[in-house]
């Protein structure tokens, strides 16, 4: 593999970027991460992602530099890669660091920060125009899902089950209510009102989710409600869409074996999708 990797303040060749056998990220999944989209070299919501990275780290007792420093480092790193003026996906990971293997970590550990740029492979345009299928599964994750942890085994297994079922995503349910997808947030539309589960400890408060709530929906004069959504309501609503950095705004037209609404992308979903395209289109320099 070729390319450049950011490793604790240095930019090194890919083949020289190594993980110590006793790195706690490798041994324990003891760390946090973010994924940021760059359009033609320009970051989209980079500030929000880095602020959340610092927050997630603090929630598991890892002290990081201020978000402003990480933002600057990310921009400088991208300029040194082959994606300086391309659409790219920036993966940022923080591990607690290296120490002799023990569940209890020693005080004063130095975290390890890596950044890796790769292509922002878009979903097929057909998905956005015609919608996708999702399945539902029990939510088997821990109770602090608001932390963007690298411990993703339940998410991985859920995503694999979705792929085996010919679905785009798996939406998880807990105590009769929906929470979120394995790598996305979920919205429904009822009577022109956009509804999404509240940002409790059981969901990750997605950056694209926040963009819909705080920017796109208000600009389109849509009311947004953050309230619990029963599983039954999900199955009988008129419109469903997913949000995420690489998911963008993804219409859903089938849940398990049940068609959503009339089986086509709804008006409100389409308008939010188009507004998101316009927003990132501006970033792309169109």
C-alpha positions as CSV (number, residue, x, y, z in Angstrom):
1,X,0.0,0.0,0.0
2,X,1.2,3.5,-0.9
3,X,0.3,6.9,0.5
4,X,1.0,9.0,3.6
5,X,-0.2,8.5,7.1
6,X,-0.4,11.0,10.0
7,X,1.1,9.5,13.1
8,X,1.3,11.6,16.3
9,X,2.3,14.8,14.5
10,X,4.4,13.3,11.8
11,X,3.5,12.4,8.3
12,X,5.1,9.1,7.3
13,X,5.0,6.6,4.4
14,X,2.2,4.0,4.7
15,X,4.7,1.2,5.1
16,X,6.4,2.9,8.0
17,X,3.1,3.4,10.0
18,X,3.1,0.5,12.5
19,X,1.0,-0.4,15.6
20,X,2.8,-1.6,18.7
21,X,1.7,-5.1,19.8
22,X,0.7,-3.6,23.2
23,X,-1.2,-0.6,21.8
24,X,-4.4,-0.5,23.8
25,X,-6.4,0.2,20.7
26,X,-5.2,-3.1,19.3
27,X,-5.5,-5.0,22.5
28,X,-8.7,-3.6,24.1
29,X,-10.4,-1.4,21.4
30,X,-9.5,1.3,23.9
31,X,-10.0,4.4,21.8
32,X,-12.2,6.6,19.8
33,X,-12.5,7.7,16.1
34,X,-14.1,10.0,13.6
35,X,-14.7,9.9,9.8
36,X,-14.7,13.2,7.9
37,X,-15.7,13.9,4.3
38,X,-13.5,16.2,2.1
39,X,-15.0,17.5,-1.2
40,X,-12.3,18.6,-3.7
41,X,-9.9,19.0,-0.8
42,X,-12.3,21.1,1.3
43,X,-13.5,19.6,4.6
44,X,-17.2,19.3,5.4
45,X,-18.1,19.8,9.1
46,X,-14.5,19.1,10.1
47,X,-14.8,21.4,13.2
48,X,-17.8,19.5,14.5
49,X,-16.1,16.1,14.0
50,X,-12.9,17.2,15.8
51,X,-14.9,18.7,18.7
52,X,-16.8,15.4,19.0
53,X,-13.5,13.5,18.9
54,X,-12.1,15.5,21.8
55,X,-15.4,15.0,23.7
56,X,-15.5,11.2,23.1
57,X,-11.8,11.0,24.3
58,X,-12.6,12.9,27.4
59,X,-15.5,10.6,28.2
60,X,-13.1,7.7,28.4
61,X,-10.4,9.6,30.3
62,X,-8.1,10.4,27.3
63,X,-6.8,13.9,27.1
64,X,-6.3,15.3,23.6
65,X,-5.0,18.6,22.3
66,X,-7.7,21.2,21.7
67,X,-10.0,20.7,18.6
68,X,-8.5,23.7,17.0
69,X,-5.1,22.0,16.8
70,X,-6.5,18.8,15.5
71,X,-8.4,20.7,12.8
72,X,-5.2,22.4,11.7
73,X,-3.3,19.1,11.7
74,X,-6.0,17.4,9.6
75,X,-6.0,20.2,7.0
76,X,-2.2,20.2,6.8
77,X,-2.1,16.4,6.5
78,X,-4.7,16.3,3.6
79,X,-2.5,18.8,1.7
80,X,0.4,16.3,1.8
81,X,-1.6,13.4,0.4
82,X,-2.8,12.5,-3.1
83,X,-6.3,13.8,-2.0
84,X,-5.3,17.4,-1.6
85,X,-7.9,18.5,-4.3
86,X,-10.1,15.4,-4.5
87,X,-13.1,13.9,-2.7
88,X,-11.7,12.1,0.2
89,X,-12.6,10.3,3.5
90,X,-10.4,11.1,6.4
91,X,-10.3,8.5,9.2
92,X,-9.0,9.7,12.5
93,X,-8.3,7.3,15.4
94,X,-7.1,7.9,18.9
95,X,-5.9,5.0,21.1
96,X,-5.0,5.4,24.8
97,X,-1.4,4.4,23.9
98,X,1.0,1.7,24.6
99,X,1.4,-0.1,27.9
100,X,1.9,-3.6,29.3
101,X,-1.3,-5.5,28.9
102,X,-3.6,-4.9,31.9
103,X,-7.2,-4.0,32.2
104,X,-6.3,-1.1,34.5
105,X,-4.4,1.4,32.5
106,X,-1.5,3.4,34.1
107,X,-1.8,7.1,34.7
108,X,-0.1,9.6,32.4
109,X,-0.3,7.6,29.1
110,X,0.4,9.4,25.9
111,X,-2.4,8.8,23.4
112,X,-1.6,7.8,19.8
113,X,-3.4,9.8,17.1
114,X,-3.4,8.6,13.5
115,X,-5.1,10.0,10.4
116,X,-5.5,8.2,7.1
117,X,-6.9,9.6,3.9
118,X,-8.7,7.5,1.4
119,X,-11.2,7.8,-1.5
120,X,-14.7,9.0,-0.7
121,X,-16.4,6.2,-2.6
122,X,-20.0,7.4,-3.3
123,X,-23.0,5.2,-2.9
124,X,-24.6,4.3,-6.2
125,X,-26.8,7.1,-7.5
126,X,-29.7,4.6,-7.8
127,X,-29.8,4.3,-4.0
128,X,-30.6,8.0,-3.6
129,X,-33.1,8.1,-6.4
130,X,-35.0,4.9,-5.7
131,X,-34.3,4.2,-2.0
132,X,-32.9,1.2,-0.2
133,X,-33.9,-1.6,2.0
134,X,-33.1,-1.9,5.7
135,X,-33.6,-4.6,8.3
136,X,-34.3,-4.3,12.0
137,X,-32.3,-6.1,14.8
138,X,-32.1,-6.0,18.6
139,X,-29.7,-3.4,19.9
140,X,-27.0,-5.4,21.7
141,X,-24.5,-2.5,22.2
142,X,-23.3,-1.0,25.5
143,X,-25.2,1.9,27.1
144,X,-22.8,4.7,26.2
145,X,-23.3,4.8,22.4
146,X,-22.9,8.6,22.4
147,X,-19.1,7.9,22.6
148,X,-17.7,7.2,19.1
149,X,-15.7,4.2,20.3
150,X,-13.6,1.9,18.1
151,X,-15.2,-1.0,19.9
152,X,-17.7,-1.8,17.1
153,X,-18.2,-5.5,17.2
154,X,-22.0,-5.4,17.6
155,X,-22.2,-2.8,14.8
156,X,-20.0,-5.0,12.5
157,X,-22.2,-8.0,13.1
158,X,-25.4,-6.0,12.5
159,X,-24.0,-4.6,9.2
160,X,-23.0,-8.1,8.0
161,X,-26.5,-9.4,8.7
162,X,-27.9,-6.5,6.7
163,X,-25.6,-7.3,3.8
164,X,-26.6,-11.0,3.9
165,X,-30.3,-9.9,3.8
166,X,-29.7,-7.8,0.7
167,X,-30.2,-4.6,2.8
168,X,-28.2,-1.4,3.0
169,X,-28.4,-1.0,6.8
170,X,-29.5,-2.6,10.0
171,X,-31.6,-0.5,12.3
172,X,-31.5,-1.4,16.0
173,X,-34.3,-1.6,18.5
174,X,-34.3,-1.4,22.3
175,X,-37.3,-2.0,24.5
176,X,-39.7,-1.6,21.7
177,X,-38.2,1.6,20.3
178,X,-35.7,2.3,17.5
179,X,-32.3,3.7,18.3
180,X,-30.1,4.0,15.2
181,X,-28.4,2.1,12.4
182,X,-25.1,0.2,12.7
183,X,-23.4,3.3,11.1
184,X,-26.2,5.8,10.6
185,X,-28.9,7.8,12.3
186,X,-32.6,7.4,11.3
187,X,-35.5,9.8,10.6
188,X,-39.1,9.3,9.8
189,X,-41.6,11.8,8.2
190,X,-45.2,12.1,9.3
191,X,-47.5,14.8,8.1
192,X,-44.6,16.9,6.9
193,X,-43.0,16.7,10.4
194,X,-39.5,15.2,10.6
195,X,-38.9,13.0,13.6
196,X,-35.8,11.3,14.9
197,X,-34.9,9.6,18.2
198,X,-33.5,12.0,20.8
199,X,-29.7,12.2,21.4
200,X,-29.7,10.0,24.5
201,X,-26.9,7.8,25.6
202,X,-28.2,5.1,23.3
203,X,-27.4,6.9,20.0
204,X,-24.4,8.7,18.5
205,X,-25.4,12.3,17.8
206,X,-24.4,12.2,14.2
207,X,-22.9,15.3,12.5
208,X,-25.1,14.8,9.5
209,X,-28.0,14.3,11.8
210,X,-27.3,17.6,13.4
211,X,-27.0,19.2,9.9
212,X,-30.5,18.1,9.1
213,X,-32.0,19.2,12.4
214,X,-30.2,22.5,12.7
215,X,-29.8,23.7,9.2
216,X,-31.5,21.8,6.3
217,X,-34.9,21.2,7.8
218,X,-35.3,24.8,9.2
219,X,-34.2,26.2,5.8
220,X,-37.0,24.2,4.2
221,X,-39.5,25.2,6.9
222,X,-39.9,21.7,8.2
223,X,-40.6,21.1,11.9
224,X,-38.2,18.6,13.5
225,X,-39.1,16.6,16.6
226,X,-36.6,14.6,18.6
227,X,-38.8,12.0,20.3
228,X,-38.8,8.2,20.8
229,X,-40.1,6.2,17.8
230,X,-41.8,2.9,18.6
231,X,-41.0,0.0,16.4
232,X,-44.6,-0.2,15.3
233,X,-44.5,3.5,14.2
234,X,-41.4,2.9,12.1
235,X,-43.1,0.0,10.2
236,X,-46.2,2.2,9.5
237,X,-44.7,5.6,8.7
238,X,-44.8,7.2,5.2
239,X,-41.2,8.1,4.8
240,X,-37.9,7.0,6.3
241,X,-34.3,8.2,5.6
242,X,-30.9,7.6,7.1
243,X,-28.0,10.1,7.7
244,X,-24.3,9.7,8.0
245,X,-21.0,11.1,6.8
246,X,-20.7,8.5,4.0
247,X,-24.4,7.6,4.0
248,X,-25.3,11.3,3.3
249,X,-29.1,11.4,3.1
250,X,-30.3,7.9,2.2
251,X,-34.0,7.3,1.4
252,X,-35.5,4.0,2.7
253,X,-38.3,2.3,0.8
254,X,-38.4,-1.1,2.4
255,X,-38.1,-2.3,6.1
256,X,-37.6,-6.1,6.4
257,X,-40.4,-7.4,4.0
258,X,-42.6,-4.3,4.3
259,X,-42.8,-1.5,1.8
260,X,-42.5,2.1,3.2
261,X,-45.4,4.3,2.1
262,X,-45.9,3.9,-1.6
263,X,-42.5,2.4,-2.1
264,X,-41.0,5.6,-3.6
265,X,-38.9,8.4,-2.3
266,X,-41.1,11.0,-0.6
267,X,-41.3,14.7,-1.1
268,X,-39.7,15.8,2.2
269,X,-37.0,13.2,2.0
270,X,-36.2,14.3,-1.6
271,X,-36.0,18.0,-0.7
272,X,-33.7,17.3,2.3
273,X,-31.5,15.2,0.1
274,X,-31.4,17.9,-2.6
275,X,-30.6,20.5,0.0
276,X,-27.7,18.4,1.3
277,X,-26.4,17.9,-2.2
278,X,-26.6,21.7,-2.8
279,X,-24.8,22.3,0.5
280,X,-21.9,19.9,-0.2
281,X,-22.0,21.0,-3.9
282,X,-21.0,24.4,-2.7
283,X,-18.1,22.8,-0.8
284,X,-17.2,20.9,-3.9
285,X,-16.9,24.2,-5.7
286,X,-19.7,23.9,-8.1
